[in-house]
Amino acid sequence: MKSIIDGHIHVTPALVPHLRDARCIANADSPEEYDFLTHTQLPGMVISAGIHPWKADCTSWDAMEPILRQVSVIGEIGLDNVWCTVDLDVQRTVFERQLAFAQQLGKPVILHTKGMEREILDTIRRYPNRYLVHWYACPHGLQDYIDLGFWFTVGPDAALDRDVAHLAQTVPLDRLLIESDGLDGIAWGQHVTLTPADYPAAMERHLHAVAALRGLTADALRPVLMHNLDTFLLGI
């Protein structure tokens, strides 16, 4: 089985057996999810944790802060005015607290930017760090993020969404990653119904789609993505 590279995934118990060959960053947005991931962690899995903007008004900093100290990646964190009804001032307070915390501890960050791309760009300029922008799908502002030297994950809808395809074609090859956003992310992005057993094949199709957008073969792109994941995680 060829290695799966997944720069951002939400893991369910049913998905765990199908991640044996995956090199991935698995996200925890609650203490319960973190406990689950630490008890099921696989050799190729790196755990990230953060207070998601959707949960900014109901997730305790006191509960998450010890977890943020333990993980090697903070995120996904950010702002959202499209799919989220949490008050933006609450989101901003939680977001900046995590940015400052990550910067203080020297930990890279995964960003959620939906509908708030310009404000987030202005905010993170105050917190220089290593950033991975998850599933950027905005028709504007991409070059400004690229100019700051960030990494990007291409969402699983690259074959269907013009803005995501543009991202896949535009981001410097050494800053490019792909992601599933979990099985539900693939199903939503590709308008398909999937079982956990379908995950490896779905990610392989995603890899082929992004490789085609770059004018590469999947086998040529695979080691590049593996190297990019390591450089984001390790800062090398």
C-alpha positions in Angstrom: 0.0 0.0 0.0 1.4 3.4 -0.9 1.7 6.0 1.8 -1.2 8.4 2.3 -0.4 12.0 3.1 -3.1 14.0 4.9 -2.2 17.4 6.2 -5.4 17.9 8.2 -7.8 15.2 9.3 -10.6 14.7 11.8 -10.4 11.1 13.0 -13.3 8.9 14.0 -13.0 5.5 15.7 -14.2 3.7 12.5 -11.5 5.4 10.5 -8.5 4.4 12.6 -8.0 0.9 11.0 -7.7 2.6 7.6 -5.0 5.1 8.7 -2.2 2.5 9.2 -0.4 3.7 6.1 -1.2 7.4 6.6 1.2 10.2 7.5 -1.2 12.8 8.9 -2.0 15.6 11.2 -5.0 14.6 13.3 -7.0 17.4 14.9 -8.5 17.5 18.4 -10.8 20.4 19.3 -11.8 19.1 22.7 -10.2 17.3 25.7 -12.3 14.2 24.8 -11.1 14.2 21.2 -7.5 14.6 22.4 -7.9 11.7 24.8 -9.3 9.5 22.0 -6.4 10.4 19.7 -3.7 9.8 22.3 -5.1 6.4 23.0 -5.3 5.4 19.3 -2.3 7.3 18.0 -0.6 5.6 15.1 3.1 5.8 14.1 2.4 8.2 11.2 0.0 10.4 13.1 0.8 13.8 14.6 -1.8 15.4 16.9 -2.8 19.0 16.6 -5.1 20.7 19.0 -6.9 24.0 19.3 -10.2 25.8 20.0 -12.1 25.8 16.8 -13.9 29.1 15.9 -17.2 27.2 15.9 -16.6 26.2 19.6 -15.0 29.5 20.7 -18.0 30.2 23.1 -18.2 26.8 24.6 -14.7 25.4 25.0 -12.8 26.1 28.2 -9.4 27.6 27.9 -8.5 26.0 31.2 -9.4 22.6 29.9 -7.5 23.1 26.6 -4.4 24.9 27.7 -2.6 21.8 29.1 -3.3 20.0 25.9 -2.0 22.9 23.8 1.2 22.6 25.8 1.6 19.0 25.0 0.8 18.9 21.2 3.4 19.9 18.6 0.9 21.8 16.4 -1.8 24.3 17.4 -4.9 24.3 15.4 -7.1 24.4 13.6 -7.9 27.9 14.9 -9.2 31.0 13.3 -12.3 33.0 12.4 -15.4 32.1 10.5 -18.4 34.3 9.4 -19.8 31.8 6.9 -20.6 28.6 8.7 -20.5 29.9 12.2 -22.8 31.9 14.4 -20.5 32.4 17.4 -20.0 36.1 18.1 -17.0 37.4 16.2 -15.6 39.3 19.1 -15.6 36.0 21.1 -13.9 34.3 18.2 -11.3 37.1 17.9 -10.4 36.9 21.6 -9.9 33.1 21.6 -8.1 33.2 18.3 -5.5 35.8 19.4 -5.0 34.1 22.7 -4.0 30.9 20.9 -1.8 32.8 18.3 0.1 34.4 21.2 0.4 31.1 23.0 1.7 29.3 19.9 4.2 32.0 19.2 5.4 32.0 22.8 6.0 28.3 22.7 7.3 28.1 19.2 4.6 25.8 17.9 3.3 25.9 14.3 -0.3 26.8 13.6 -3.1 25.4 11.4 -5.5 28.2 10.3 -9.3 28.2 9.6 -10.1 31.3 7.5 -13.6 30.9 6.1 -14.9 34.3 5.1 -12.4 36.1 7.3 -9.3 35.8 5.1 -8.4 39.5 5.1 -8.8 40.0 8.8 -6.9 36.9 9.6 -4.0 37.9 7.3 -3.8 41.3 9.1 -4.0 39.6 12.5 -1.3 37.0 12.0 1.2 39.6 10.7 1.4 40.5 14.4 2.3 36.9 15.3 5.1 35.7 13.1 5.2 31.9 13.0 5.0 28.9 10.8 1.4 28.6 9.4 -0.5 26.0 7.5 -3.7 27.4 5.9 -6.3 24.7 5.8 -8.6 24.3 2.7 -8.2 27.9 1.4 -11.1 28.4 -1.0 -11.3 32.2 -1.5 -11.0 33.9 -4.9 -9.1 36.8 -3.3 -6.0 37.2 -1.2 -4.1 34.0 -1.9 -1.0 35.7 -3.1 -0.8 37.8 0.1 -0.7 34.5 2.1 1.8 33.0 -0.3 4.1 36.0 0.0 4.3 35.3 3.8 5.8 31.8 3.1 2.9 29.8 4.5 2.0 26.2 3.8 -1.4 25.3 2.3 -3.6 22.2 2.2 -5.6 21.6 -0.9 -9.1 20.5 0.0 -10.7 17.4 -1.4 -12.9 19.3 -3.8 -9.9 20.4 -6.0 -11.4 18.7 -9.0 -14.7 20.5 -8.6 -14.1 23.9 -7.0 -12.4 26.6 -9.2 -10.8 28.4 -6.3 -9.4 25.3 -4.8 -8.0 24.2 -8.1 -6.4 27.6 -8.5 -4.8 27.2 -5.1 -3.4 23.8 -6.1 -1.9 25.2 -9.3 -0.6 28.4 -7.7 1.0 27.6 -4.3 4.8 27.0 -4.6 5.4 23.3 -4.8 7.5 23.2 -1.7 4.6 24.7 0.4 1.8 22.4 -1.0 0.0 19.7 1.0 -3.4 17.9 0.5 -6.0 17.1 3.1 -9.2 15.2 3.7 -10.6 17.3 6.6 -11.9 13.8 7.7 -14.2 11.4 5.9 -17.1 13.9 6.1 -14.8 16.5 4.4 -14.2 14.3 1.4 -17.9 13.3 1.2 -19.0 17.0 1.4 -16.3 18.2 -1.0 -16.8 15.6 -3.6 -20.6 15.1 -3.3 -20.2 11.3 -2.6 -21.2 8.8 0.0 -18.2 7.1 1.6 -17.5 4.4 4.2 -14.3 4.5 6.4 -12.9 1.7 4.2 -13.2 4.1 1.2 -10.7 6.6 2.8 -7.4 5.3 1.3 -8.8 5.1 -2.2 -10.4 8.5 -1.9 -7.2 10.1 -0.8 -5.3 8.4 -3.6 -7.8 9.9 -6.1 -7.3 13.3 -4.5 -3.6 13.0 -4.8 -4.0 12.1 -8.5 -6.3 15.1 -9.1 -3.8 17.6 -7.5 -0.9 16.0 -9.3 -2.7 16.5 -12.6 -3.4 20.1 -11.8 0.4 20.5 -11.3 1.3 18.6 -14.4 2.9 15.8 -12.4 2.3 12.1 -11.8 1.0 11.0 -8.4 4.2 9.1 -7.8 6.2 12.2 -8.4 4.1 14.4 -6.1 3.8 11.9 -3.2 7.4 12.3 -1.9 7.2 16.1 -2.3 4.1 16.2 -0.1 5.8 14.0 2.5 8.8 16.3 2.6 6.6 19.4 2.8 4.7 17.9 5.8 8.0 17.3 7.6 9.3 20.8 6.9 6.1 22.3 8.2 6.2 20.2 11.4 9.9 20.5 12.0 10.7 23.9 10.6 13.6 22.6 8.5 
